[in-house]
Amino acid sequence: MIYIDRTGFAPDAAWLIKADQITKELLNAKTLDQKHKIIDDNESLWGELKDVLMELSHQKCWYSEAKDTFSYYHVDHFRPKKKAFGLDKKDKGGYWWLAFNWTNYRISGAVGNVNKRDKFAVYRNKANNPDEVWEDETIYLLDPCNQFDPIKLTFNFNGEARSLYPAGFHKEQADYSITALKLNYKKLKEARKKVWSDCSLIVSEF
């Protein structure tokens, strides 16, 4: 996982105006089905930001740090739009009001995003509507946009992602994120192992 510093970044004014208009429609919609239809009808909007968001990570996946030149990257909704499944695998309610909030977007490789889908376990202070402060949630999923989250992960010489902490909530966060984002996907592990081996060789030669 790589820390993404978004300081000073914002989408262009035209995009923000469109996103604001659609969000107002969402807030005014009476039923959840109506809100979901508005999201589906405008799903191309977040895709418009993919290229500029990828520039923030030098074309790498924000979760895995992998760079792939022949696969589609996804604009992931960090807090899922329609459903959010907790540790008990039950839907606790999605974050529809954040569907067009660009600060909720993360660039993800296809493997991680497909595996993550609607997994988003909250330890406490789950926000269920726009009037509740979602920033106050204590969540399990590590966030590449939180500078203190990526450092909770480490890697061994076999290329496996592991928790930096032996126990406690930070370990629970790391373990949850490794599983939810499939950070020990076989090809990822192999790539990390090669980097470890190459670096070890350089050190030995020196």
matplotlib code that plots the C-alpha trace (Angstrom):
import matplotlib.pyplot as plt

x = [0.0, 1.3, 0.4, -1.3, -0.9, -3.8, -2.7, -3.5, -5.3, -8.9, -10.8, -11.6, -14.5, -16.7, -16.5, -17.2, -20.3, -21.6, -20.9, -22.6, -25.7, -26.0, -25.4, -28.3, -30.5, -29.4, -30.3, -33.7, -34.6, -37.3, -36.4, -33.2, -34.1, -34.3, -31.0, -29.4, -30.8, -29.3, -25.9, -26.2, -27.3, -24.2, -21.6, -19.4, -18.7, -16.1, -14.3, -13.6, -11.1, -9.2, -6.3, -5.7, -6.0, -3.5, -1.0, -1.0, 0.5, 2.7, 0.3, 0.3, -2.6, -3.0, -3.6, -1.0, 1.6, 1.6, 1.9, 0.1, 0.3, -2.3, -5.1, -7.9, -7.6, -10.8, -11.9, -12.8, -15.3, -13.5, -16.8, -19.1, -22.0, -24.9, -24.0, -21.4, -20.8, -19.5, -17.4, -20.6, -21.1, -24.3, -25.2, -24.9, -25.9, -23.9, -22.7, -24.8, -24.3, -20.5, -21.0, -19.9, -17.5, -14.1, -12.3, -14.0, -12.2, -9.1, -7.3, -7.3, -6.1, -8.9, -8.0, -8.2, -11.3, -13.3, -12.4, -13.1, -16.5, -18.8, -16.6, -16.3, -16.4, -16.8, -15.6, -17.6, -19.5, -21.0, -22.4, -25.8, -26.9, -25.4, -26.1, -23.7, -20.0, -18.4, -15.0, -15.5, -15.9, -13.3, -12.8, -11.0, -9.9, -6.6, -6.7, -3.9, -5.0, -4.3, -0.5, -0.6, -2.3, 0.2, 2.9, 0.8, 1.8, 5.1, 6.4, 8.6, 11.3, 8.6, 6.8, 3.8, 2.0, 1.9, 0.8, 3.6, 1.9, 1.8, -1.6, -4.3, -6.6, -3.8, -3.2, -6.9, -6.9, -4.0, -5.3, -8.7, -7.2, -4.9, -7.9, -10.4, -7.9, -6.3, -2.9, -1.3, -2.4, 0.1, 1.6, 1.9, 3.8, 6.1, 6.9, 7.7, 9.9, 11.9, 12.4, 13.5, 15.9, 17.3, 17.9, 19.5, 21.9, 22.9, 23.5, 25.6, 27.7, 28.3]
y = [0.0, 3.4, 6.7, 9.1, 12.7, 14.7, 18.0, 20.7, 18.4, 18.8, 17.9, 20.7, 23.1, 21.6, 18.1, 19.4, 21.3, 18.1, 16.0, 18.6, 18.6, 14.8, 14.7, 17.2, 14.8, 12.0, 14.0, 14.9, 11.3, 9.8, 6.1, 4.1, 2.5, 6.0, 6.9, 3.8, 4.5, 8.0, 6.4, 3.9, 6.5, 8.6, 6.0, 7.3, 10.4, 9.0, 7.3, 10.7, 11.2, 8.0, 9.4, 12.4, 10.2, 7.7, 10.5, 10.9, 7.4, 7.4, 5.0, 2.5, 0.8, 2.7, -0.5, -2.9, -0.4, -2.6, -1.1, -3.0, -1.9, -4.4, -4.4, -2.0, 0.0, 0.8, 3.9, 2.3, 3.8, 3.4, 3.6, 1.5, 3.2, 0.9, -1.8, -2.1, -5.6, -5.8, -8.6, -10.6, -10.4, -8.5, -5.3, -2.3, 0.2, 1.9, 5.4, 6.6, 10.3, 9.8, 8.3, 11.5, 12.8, 12.5, 12.2, 8.8, 7.5, 5.3, 3.8, 0.0, -2.8, -5.1, -8.1, -6.0, -4.1, -7.1, -8.9, -5.9, -5.1, -4.1, -5.2, -2.3, -3.3, -0.5, -1.0, 1.9, 5.1, 3.7, 6.6, 5.7, 9.0, 12.3, 14.0, 11.7, 12.3, 9.5, 10.9, 9.8, 6.1, 3.7, 1.3, -1.9, -1.2, 0.5, 3.7, 4.7, 8.3, 8.1, 8.6, 6.4, 3.4, 2.0, 1.7, -0.8, -3.3, -5.0, -7.8, -10.9, -12.4, -14.6, -11.5, -12.0, -8.9, -9.1, -6.9, -4.8, -5.4, -8.7, -8.1, -5.5, -3.4, -2.4, -6.1, -6.6, -3.8, -5.2, -8.7, -7.5, -5.4, -8.1, -10.4, -7.8, -6.4, -9.7, -8.3, -11.8, -12.5, -15.0, -12.7, -9.9, -12.1, -13.3, -9.7, -8.7, -11.7, -10.8, -7.2, -8.6, -11.0, -8.3, -5.9, -8.6, -9.4, -5.7, -5.5, -8.7, -7.5, -4.1]
z = [0.0, -0.9, 0.8, -1.5, -0.6, -2.2, -0.7, -3.3, -5.6, -6.8, -9.9, -12.4, -11.7, -14.4, -12.9, -9.4, -10.6, -12.3, -9.2, -6.9, -9.1, -9.0, -5.3, -4.8, -6.9, -4.6, -1.5, -2.9, -4.0, -1.8, -1.9, -1.8, -5.2, -6.7, -5.3, -6.7, -10.1, -10.1, -9.2, -12.0, -14.5, -13.8, -13.2, -16.0, -14.0, -11.6, -14.5, -15.9, -13.0, -13.5, -15.4, -13.1, -10.0, -11.5, -11.8, -8.0, -7.7, -10.9, -12.5, -9.7, -7.8, -4.5, -2.6, -4.0, -5.4, -8.5, -12.0, -14.8, -18.4, -19.7, -17.2, -16.5, -13.3, -11.4, -9.6, -6.3, -3.9, -0.7, 1.2, -0.9, -2.7, -2.1, 0.4, 3.1, 4.6, 8.1, 9.8, 10.1, 6.3, 6.8, 4.9, 7.2, 4.6, 1.8, 1.5, -1.4, -0.6, -1.2, -4.7, -6.4, -3.7, -5.3, -1.9, -1.6, -4.7, -4.8, -7.8, -7.6, -9.7, -10.9, -8.7, -5.5, -6.4, -7.5, -4.3, -2.1, -3.7, -0.8, 2.1, 4.6, 8.2, 10.8, 14.4, 15.8, 14.8, 11.5, 9.5, 7.9, 6.4, 5.2, 8.6, 10.4, 10.3, 8.4, 9.2, 12.8, 11.9, 13.2, 10.3, 9.6, 6.0, 5.7, 3.7, 1.3, 1.8, 5.6, 6.0, 9.1, 7.5, 4.9, 7.6, 9.4, 6.7, 6.2, 4.0, 4.5, 2.2, 0.5, -0.6, 1.7, 3.1, 6.9, 9.8, 11.3, 14.7, 16.5, 18.2, 18.8, 16.6, 14.1, 13.4, 12.9, 10.4, 8.5, 8.4, 7.3, 4.5, 3.3, 2.9, 1.6, -1.0, -1.8, -1.1, -1.1, -4.6, -6.1, -8.7, -6.2, -3.8, -6.6, -7.7, -4.1, -3.6, -6.7, -5.4, -2.1, -3.8, -6.1, -3.2, -1.1, -3.9, -4.3, -0.5, -0.6, -3.5, -1.8]

ax = plt.figure().add_subplot(projection="3d")
ax.plot(x, y, z, "-o")
ax.set_aspect("equal")
plt.show()
